[in-house]
Amino acid sequence: MLNKLGAVTRVAVPFLCIALLMSAPIVHSQSPRNFAQIRREFKSFYEQGMRKNGIIGSSFMLVQDGQVIAQEFFGLANQEKQQPVDENTIYHWASITKTFTGIAIMQLRDRGLLKLEDPVVNYVPELKAAHNPFGSMNDVTIKHLMTHSAGFRAATWPWGGDKDWQPHEPTEWSQLVAMMPYTQVEFKPGSKFSYSNLGIIFLGRIIEKLAGEDYEVYIDKNIFKPLEMYRSYFDATPYHLLRNRAASYYRKEGALTPARFDANTGITVSNGGLNAPLTDMVKYLSFLTGDPRRQTSYDQILKRSSLEEMFQPQINVAPDAIVQPEGQNRKDAMGLTFFVEDNYGQHFIGHSGTQNGFLSHIYFRPDTRLAYVIAFNTHAQPTQKDSTQDTRRLDREIKDYLFQNVFPLFALKKDK
């Protein structure tokens, strides 16, 4: 059925399987009838939000104990081709890539190749040319980079990129090295949180130096392949997956503009180069939430204790850095490349991503092993003339809806 935007709305598959819930370690704390009602209400809320905000295509999956128990697909992966979104649609995940970078650093740490307290300049000597008015560049550690507390600017490349002929991001390490003498540490390392894309690029450089291979190759061999994420990749889409790749769009004052297709993240790939279908991201979420039945193989990727170390709060996120809806009691902290959020009386781990017309986020509640993933291929941007369409606001509304209405329905049951 076509909606007002000309996009096809796909109906979700059955949202709940009673037999599955009976056998899973995490069980639904209320009756299936109550949950079925919540599911219908969420479906209506989700589809209304898509239409109101002019979203071309979106996908959502709810995961319980490693199993997809709910999914919603809305609209088109590619408007020009009138290609509907489905479970194979590949989205760009932007900053969620940072969590893979963090896992790679922890892998190298566990192999004895680095310590989180090591100075970054031990591995990225080019940073000695940067300026630190608060002390020595030796004071900036790997852990500071992982917690966004190193003091570096937010943008990787704050010059250019807004013209069609300019690269989407700097493509060569030498370009960043050339800017080192013009880079300054903006606050005392470790003293506060300040989101920095630039800092994550330095982590990617460390991975390449210690692994002796490109970042993309290392992640594919040591995370993607072991998790059987066979349709996950960085930057340019392999030819055999082009039919599944979503296009992306910007919407401003009602006008729709296609974003760059297969934008090259260049040297910033460790910060935001990931592309994958939701089915692969579900495999990643299963790894993050843990599964006693697969823990032996998961531990070969990263020990559970090291993964849970990444989920521990390291530094508080300043209150003015997050949106606090009226009446909401929310506390945010930064772990080791993962955000840690206490909200609505629950504890969550996750990350979001925004780049080149795509928006997405993943969140899970560790004590119930309940997780979800959502992606949009349209960045609706509010203006002074028109603030009715805003994908960022919609993204927060869906997140809050799930935290308030869906996650509390699940309770922990001890594994047998």
C-alpha positions, 0 to 999 in steps of 0.5 A: 500500500502506498503512503502519502509519500509514495513509499511502500509500507510493509507489514511486520512479521508476527511479533511474538512466538509463544513457544520461543518465549517459553524456551528462551532464558529471558521471558515475557513478564506479562501475558502475550495478549498484553504484549500483542497490544503493545506491539500493535500500538508500537507499529502504529506509533512507528508508521505514523512517525515515519509518515509525519517526518517524511522518512523514505525507508526504515527498518527495526528489529527487536532481539530477545536472547539472540532471537529476532522476535519482532521486526518492522519495515517501512517504505523504500530502500531506493525511491528512484527504483521503487525498491521496498525495504526488507530484511536484506536492506543494507544501511550505513551505520556511521558512528556505530562503527566506533564500537567495533574499533573499541572491541579491536583495541580490547582484543589487542589489549588482551593479547598484550600488545598495548595497555589502555593507559599507554600514551597515544604518541607511543603508537601515533608519534605524529601527534607530538606536533599537536599542542597541549596547553595543559601539559605534555602530549604524553598525557593523552592515553588510549583510554582517553580516546576510547572515552571521548575525554582526550580533549580533541575537537569533534570533527575529523575534518572541519575544512571543506567537504560541502562541495560536490567535488570535495571528498566526503572525508579526508582520504589519506593519513597524510592529510591529517598528519599535515594538520597536526601542527594546527591541532590543539588539545582543548581541555585537560585530558580525562577531565570531561567528556567531549565527543570526538570523531578525530580521537577515534581515527587515532585508535584506527591508526593504532590498530593498523600499526599493531596488526600490520594490516588495514583497519578494514581487513583486521575487523573483517578477519577478527570480528565480522567473520567470527560472528558470521557477519558475511554481508558487512563491509566498509565503504564501497559496496561489493557488486553482489550486494548492490541490489540490497544497498539502500540509497539515502536522502536529506529532507529540508523544508519538504524538498528531498535531495539524494545523498552521496551513494557509497560515500568514501570515509577514507582515513576516517573509516574506523570512525564511521565506515560500516555498512550492513543489513539488520540481520548482521547487526542482530548477530552483533547484538547477540554477541554484545548481550551474550549467549551461554550457548555460544559463549565459548566461540564469543570468547574467542573474539573477546572475553566476556569480562573484557566486553563487560569492562567496556560497558562500565561508566568511565566518565559522565556525559555533561547534562547539556550534551543530551536532551532531557525530556520533561519529567525524564530522569536520565543519567548518561555516561561514557564507557569504552566506546559505548554509551551507558544510559540509566533511564526510566529506572533501567540500565542500557548500553548502546550507540547511535550513528548519523552520516550522509543521510543515514541515522541509526542506533542500537541499544540493549538492556544487559540484565534481560538480554533484550536489544533492538536496532533501528535505521533510517535512510532519510535525514529530515532536518528542521528549519526555522520555517518548518520544524515539523520534520526532524529525524533526530527527534523521531529517533529519540521519540522511538527510543523513549517509547521502547524504553517506556513501553516495551523493555519493562515487559521483559524480566530476567529468568535465571539460566537453567 
